[in-house]
Amino acid sequence: MIETPYLLFLGDAPDQLAAKVAQGIKDWRPENAVGQFRMDGCKADLGLTDMTLAEARAAGAKTLVIGVANRGGVISAAWKKVLVSALEEGFDLASGLHNLLRDEPDLVAVAQATGRALHDVRVPEVDYPIANGVKRSGKRCLAVGTDCSVGKMYTALAMDREMRARGMKSTFRATGQTGILITGDGVPLDAVVADFMAGSVEWLTPENDPDHWDLIEGQGSLFHVSYSGVTMALIHGGQPDALILAHEPTRDHMRGLPGYDLPGLEALRDTALALAKVANPDCEVVAISVNTQHMSDADAAAYIAETEARMGLPTTDPFRYGAGKLVDALAAIG
C-alpha cells in the first residue's frame, strides 16, 4: 500500500494541464495532499503550500508522488536529483509514469540503502484475459472525449459522488495513474499489452446487480492519433450502456498535436456511438460534460445552454455545477 499523506511533486511542469495527476489528487483526495514541491521554471500551481522536502516531512508527508504527466512519461535528470534527495529524506516514491522507478538503478540503490519503497502504479499486476464480448449483468457508463485531458475522469468521479449521495449503487473504475492514485485500485490501461486491453476492462467491470452502475474512467480520444487505442479498448471492453460526451471548448488544437483541430460534439457522438453499438447495441448517448475551467461564469452558462439546445442532451460542468443532470440522465434509462 502507498502510505499517505503525499507531497505532490510538480517538477518543472510547463503548464497547469501537465500537472493533472497532482491536480486530481488535490481535488478528490485533499486530505492526502500536504503540499507541493515545484522546481525552478514550473508553470503549474495547485494552490497548495510550497514546501521543501524537510518541511513536508515535518508536516507528516510520507510519500512523494510524481504528479506530472509529461509526453512519453519520462523521468528527467533534473527530477532525478530531487527524487534521490526525497528517498534520503525518508520519503517513499510513487509514480504513474511509463518510465518506471524500478528501472532506474540509482533510485533502486538509494531506496534499498534507505529502506524506502518505490511504487510504480502504471504496472499491470494481473494476467488479464482476452476480451470475449459476452454481455454482463449490471450497467456501465463511459465518458468519451473530443480530446485527451478534457475532464473524463472528473466526470466519472463527480457522478459517482452524486450517485452515492442519492443512495444509488455505483463504483468508480480507475483506468489510469491518476484514478489509481486517488482510489488505490484499478487497471493501468495504457500499460496493458494491446491484445489484452479490452479484456482488462471486462475484468475491471464484472457482472453486478442489475441496478449497479460502473462509472468507467475514460482515456484518450477516438480522434487523437496518439492515444485512440485506449479509447477503443474502453468502448468495446466496457460495453457501456451509456456514453457521456466530454469537451473542453477553449482549445484551439488537440493536446500535443498543433496540426489537428478538435472534432465537434456531433462528430464525437456519431463516431463513438456507432463503435459502442458493436459491443452493446443498446448503448445510448445520454448527456454532455463540459470542462469550463477556463471560462467566466457568464460564458460557461451561455455555452452550456447553447450546447444543450443544439444537441438536445442534458449538459453541465459536473465539477463546477454538480453532476445532478448527468445522474438524472442515467436514472432515466434505468
C-alpha positions as CSV (number, residue, x, y, z in Angstrom):
1,M,0.0,0.0,0.0
2,I,1.1,3.5,-0.8
3,E,1.5,5.5,2.5
4,T,-0.4,8.7,2.8
5,P,-0.4,11.7,3.1
6,Y,1.5,12.9,0.0
7,L,3.9,15.7,-1.0
8,L,2.9,16.4,-4.7
9,F,5.9,16.8,-7.0
10,L,5.2,19.2,-9.9
11,G,8.7,19.3,-11.1
12,D,9.2,21.7,-14.0
13,A,5.7,21.2,-15.4
14,P,5.3,23.5,-18.5
15,D,1.7,24.3,-17.8
16,Q,-1.2,23.5,-15.5
17,L,-2.5,20.6,-17.5
18,A,0.8,18.8,-17.3
19,A,0.3,18.5,-13.5
20,K,-3.1,16.8,-14.0
21,V,-2.1,13.8,-11.8
22,A,-1.4,16.1,-8.8
23,Q,-4.4,18.2,-9.6
24,G,-6.7,15.2,-9.5
25,I,-5.3,14.0,-6.1
26,K,-5.6,17.6,-4.7
27,D,-9.2,17.9,-5.9
28,W,-10.5,14.5,-5.0
29,R,-8.4,13.5,-2.0
30,P,-7.4,16.8,-0.5
31,E,-6.8,15.2,2.9
32,N,-3.9,13.3,1.3
33,A,-2.2,16.4,-0.1
34,V,0.1,18.0,2.4
35,G,1.8,20.4,0.0
36,Q,3.5,20.8,-3.4
37,F,7.2,20.7,-4.5
38,R,8.0,22.9,-7.5
39,M,11.3,23.3,-9.3
40,D,12.6,26.4,-11.0
41,G,10.6,27.1,-14.1
42,C,7.5,25.2,-13.0
43,K,4.4,26.9,-14.5
44,A,1.8,24.8,-12.6
45,D,0.4,25.7,-9.2
46,L,-2.2,23.7,-7.2
47,G,-2.6,26.5,-4.7
48,L,-1.1,24.3,-2.0
49,T,1.8,25.3,0.2
50,D,5.2,25.2,-1.5
51,M,7.4,23.0,0.8
52,T,10.9,21.8,0.9
53,L,11.4,18.1,1.5
54,A,12.3,18.7,5.1
55,E,9.2,20.9,5.7
56,A,6.9,18.3,4.1
57,R,8.4,15.5,6.3
58,A,7.9,17.6,9.3
59,A,4.3,18.2,8.2
60,G,3.7,14.5,8.1
61,A,4.1,13.6,4.4
62,K,5.2,10.1,3.8
63,T,5.2,9.6,0.0
64,L,6.5,11.9,-2.7
65,V,4.1,11.4,-5.6
66,I,5.2,12.4,-9.1
67,G,2.2,14.5,-10.1
68,V,3.3,15.3,-13.6
69,A,2.1,13.5,-16.7
70,N,4.5,14.6,-19.4
71,R,4.5,13.4,-23.0
72,G,6.2,9.9,-23.0
73,G,6.2,9.7,-19.3
74,V,9.9,10.1,-18.6
75,I,12.0,11.0,-15.6
76,S,14.4,13.8,-16.4
77,A,17.9,14.2,-15.0
78,A,16.8,17.3,-13.1
79,W,14.0,15.4,-11.5
80,K,16.3,12.6,-10.5
81,K,18.3,14.8,-8.1
82,V,15.1,15.7,-6.2
83,L,13.9,12.0,-6.1
84,V,17.2,10.8,-4.7
85,S,17.1,13.6,-2.1
86,A,13.5,12.6,-1.2
87,L,14.5,9.0,-0.6
88,E,17.4,10.1,1.6
89,E,15.0,12.4,3.5
90,G,12.8,9.4,4.3
91,F,10.1,9.6,1.6
92,D,8.7,6.7,-0.3
93,L,8.2,7.5,-4.1
94,A,5.1,6.8,-6.1
95,S,4.8,7.4,-9.9
96,G,2.4,6.7,-12.7
97,L,4.9,7.4,-15.5
98,H,5.8,4.9,-18.2
99,N,9.4,5.4,-17.2
100,L,9.3,3.1,-14.1
101,L,11.1,4.0,-10.9
102,R,12.2,0.4,-10.6
103,D,14.0,0.7,-13.9
104,E,16.3,3.5,-12.6
105,P,19.3,1.8,-11.0
106,D,20.3,4.8,-8.9
107,L,16.8,5.2,-7.4
108,V,16.7,1.5,-6.7
109,A,20.1,1.6,-5.0
110,V,19.2,4.6,-2.8
111,A,15.8,3.0,-1.9
112,Q,17.4,-0.2,-0.8
113,A,20.1,1.7,1.2
114,T,17.5,3.8,3.0
115,G,14.8,1.2,3.3
116,R,12.3,3.2,1.3
117,A,9.7,1.9,-1.2
118,L,9.2,2.6,-4.9
119,H,5.6,2.4,-6.1
120,D,5.0,2.2,-9.9
121,V,1.2,2.3,-10.3
122,R,1.4,2.0,-14.1
123,V,2.4,-1.6,-14.0
124,P,-0.2,-4.3,-14.7
125,E,-0.4,-6.8,-11.8
126,V,-2.9,-9.2,-13.2
127,D,-2.8,-11.6,-16.2
128,Y,-5.8,-10.1,-18.0
129,P,-7.8,-12.2,-20.3
130,I,-8.6,-11.5,-24.0
131,A,-12.0,-9.9,-24.3
132,N,-14.8,-12.3,-25.2
133,G,-17.6,-9.7,-25.7
134,V,-20.1,-11.7,-23.5
135,K,-22.8,-9.5,-22.1
136,R,-22.5,-8.9,-18.4
137,S,-25.2,-8.0,-15.8
138,G,-25.2,-4.6,-14.3
139,K,-24.8,-1.2,-16.1
140,R,-21.8,0.8,-17.3
141,C,-21.2,4.4,-18.2
142,L,-18.2,5.7,-20.0
143,A,-17.2,9.3,-20.8
144,V,-15.6,9.8,-24.2
145,G,-13.9,13.0,-25.2
146,T,-13.2,15.3,-28.1
147,D,-9.6,15.3,-26.9
148,C,-7.3,14.0,-24.1
149,S,-7.5,15.6,-20.7
150,V,-10.9,17.2,-21.1
151,G,-12.4,16.0,-17.8
152,K,-13.5,12.4,-18.4
153,M,-12.1,11.3,-15.0
154,Y,-13.6,14.2,-13.2
155,T,-17.0,13.5,-14.8
156,A,-17.0,9.9,-13.6
157,L,-15.8,10.8,-10.1
158,A,-18.4,13.6,-9.8
159,M,-21.1,11.2,-10.9
160,D,-20.0,8.6,-8.5
161,R,-20.1,11.0,-5.6
162,E,-23.6,12.2,-6.6
163,M,-24.9,8.7,-7.1
164,R,-23.6,7.6,-3.7
165,A,-25.2,10.7,-2.1
166,R,-28.5,9.6,-3.6
167,G,-28.2,6.0,-2.3
168,M,-27.7,4.6,-5.8
169,K,-25.3,1.7,-6.5
170,S,-22.2,2.9,-8.2
171,T,-18.4,2.2,-8.4
172,F,-15.8,4.4,-10.0
173,R,-13.5,2.2,-12.1
174,A,-10.0,3.7,-12.4
175,T,-8.1,3.0,-15.7
176,G,-5.2,5.5,-15.4
177,Q,-2.5,6.5,-13.0
178,T,-4.4,9.4,-11.5
179,G,-7.5,7.4,-10.8
180,I,-5.5,4.6,-9.3
181,L,-3.6,7.0,-7.0
182,I,-7.0,8.6,-6.0
183,T,-8.8,5.3,-5.3
184,G,-6.0,2.9,-4.7
185,D,-7.1,0.3,-7.3
186,G,-7.8,-0.1,-11.0
187,V,-6.2,-1.1,-14.3
188,P,-3.3,0.9,-15.8
189,L,-4.8,0.5,-19.2
190,D,-2.2,2.2,-21.4
191,A,0.4,-0.2,-19.9
192,V,-1.5,-3.3,-20.8
193,V,-0.4,-5.3,-23.9
194,A,-2.7,-4.3,-26.7
195,D,-4.4,-7.6,-27.3
196,F,-5.4,-7.7,-23.6
197,M,-6.6,-4.1,-23.2
198,A,-10.3,-4.8,-23.9
199,G,-10.1,-7.9,-21.7
200,S,-8.7,-5.9,-18.8
201,V,-11.7,-3.6,-19.0
202,E,-14.1,-6.6,-19.0
203,W,-12.2,-7.8,-15.9
204,L,-12.4,-4.4,-14.2
205,T,-16.2,-4.2,-14.8
206,P,-17.5,-7.7,-13.9
207,E,-21.1,-8.8,-13.6
208,N,-23.0,-6.9,-10.9
209,D,-26.5,-6.1,-9.6
210,P,-28.9,-5.1,-12.4
211,D,-29.2,-1.6,-10.9
212,H,-25.5,-1.1,-10.2
213,W,-23.5,1.4,-12.4
214,D,-19.8,1.1,-13.1
215,L,-18.5,4.6,-13.9
216,I,-15.5,3.8,-16.1
217,E,-12.7,6.4,-16.2
218,G,-12.2,7.5,-19.8
219,Q,-8.9,7.7,-21.5
220,G,-7.6,9.3,-24.7
221,S,-9.9,10.2,-27.6
222,L,-11.0,8.4,-30.7
223,F,-9.9,11.5,-32.6
224,H,-6.4,11.7,-31.0
225,V,-3.9,9.9,-33.3
226,S,-1.5,9.3,-30.4
227,Y,-4.0,7.7,-27.9
228,S,-7.1,6.4,-29.7
229,G,-6.3,2.8,-29.0
230,V,-7.0,3.0,-25.3
231,T,-10.4,4.6,-26.0
232,M,-11.3,1.8,-28.3
233,A,-10.5,-0.8,-25.6
234,L,-12.7,1.0,-23.2
235,I,-15.6,1.2,-25.6
236,H,-15.5,-2.4,-26.6
237,G,-14.3,-3.9,-23.3
238,G,-16.6,-1.8,-21.2
239,Q,-19.7,-2.4,-23.3
240,P,-21.2,0.8,-22.0
241,D,-24.9,1.2,-21.7
242,A,-24.5,5.0,-21.6
243,L,-22.0,7.4,-23.1
244,I,-21.2,10.9,-21.8
245,L,-19.6,13.2,-24.3
246,A,-16.8,15.3,-22.7
247,H,-15.5,18.5,-24.2
248,E,-13.2,21.5,-23.4
249,P,-14.4,24.3,-25.6
250,T,-11.5,26.8,-25.3
251,R,-8.8,24.7,-27.0
252,D,-7.6,25.6,-30.5
253,H,-6.0,22.2,-31.2
254,M,-5.7,18.7,-29.9
255,R,-3.5,18.2,-26.8
256,G,0.1,17.9,-28.1
257,L,-0.9,17.9,-31.7
258,P,-1.0,21.5,-33.0
259,G,-1.8,20.3,-36.5
260,Y,-5.1,18.7,-35.5
261,D,-8.3,20.6,-34.7
262,L,-10.8,19.2,-32.2
263,P,-13.8,17.5,-33.6
264,G,-17.3,18.8,-32.9
265,L,-19.6,17.1,-30.4
266,E,-21.8,15.9,-33.3
267,A,-18.8,14.0,-34.8
268,L,-17.9,12.6,-31.4
269,R,-21.5,11.5,-30.8
270,D,-21.9,9.7,-34.1
271,T,-18.4,8.1,-34.1
272,A,-18.4,6.9,-30.5
273,L,-22.0,5.6,-30.6
274,A,-21.5,3.6,-33.7
275,L,-18.4,1.9,-32.3
276,A,-20.1,1.3,-28.9
277,K,-23.1,-0.4,-30.6
278,V,-20.7,-3.0,-31.9
279,A,-20.3,-4.4,-28.4
280,N,-23.7,-3.2,-26.9
281,P,-26.4,-2.5,-29.4
282,D,-28.5,-0.8,-26.7
283,C,-25.9,1.8,-25.9
284,E,-27.1,5.4,-25.8
285,V,-25.5,8.9,-25.7
286,V,-27.2,10.4,-22.6
287,A,-25.5,13.7,-21.7
288,I,-22.7,16.1,-22.2
289,S,-20.0,17.1,-19.8
290,V,-18.3,20.5,-20.5
291,N,-15.0,21.5,-18.9
292,T,-15.4,25.2,-18.3
293,Q,-12.5,25.8,-16.0
294,H,-11.0,28.5,-18.4
295,M,-14.4,30.3,-18.9
296,S,-16.1,33.0,-16.9
297,D,-19.4,32.2,-15.1
298,A,-21.3,34.0,-17.8
299,D,-19.5,32.4,-20.7
300,A,-19.8,29.0,-19.1
301,A,-23.5,29.3,-18.5
302,A,-24.1,30.6,-22.1
303,Y,-22.0,27.8,-23.7
304,I,-23.8,25.1,-21.7
305,A,-27.2,26.4,-22.6
306,E,-26.4,26.7,-26.3
307,T,-24.9,23.2,-26.4
308,E,-27.8,21.7,-24.6
309,A,-30.3,23.3,-27.0
310,R,-28.2,22.4,-30.1
311,M,-27.5,18.8,-29.1
312,G,-30.8,18.0,-27.3
313,L,-28.9,16.4,-24.4
314,P,-28.6,17.4,-20.7
315,T,-25.4,19.4,-20.5
316,T,-23.4,20.7,-17.5
317,D,-19.9,21.1,-16.0
318,P,-20.1,18.5,-13.2
319,F,-17.2,19.8,-11.3
320,R,-18.3,23.4,-11.3
321,Y,-22.1,22.9,-11.1
322,G,-22.5,19.4,-9.8
323,A,-23.3,16.1,-11.6
324,G,-27.1,16.1,-11.0
325,K,-28.0,16.5,-14.6
326,L,-25.7,13.6,-15.6
327,V,-27.0,11.3,-12.9
328,D,-30.6,12.2,-13.8
329,A,-29.8,11.1,-17.4
330,L,-28.6,7.7,-16.2
331,A,-31.6,7.3,-13.9
332,A,-33.9,8.0,-16.9
333,I,-32.6,4.9,-18.8
334,G,-32.9,2.7,-15.8
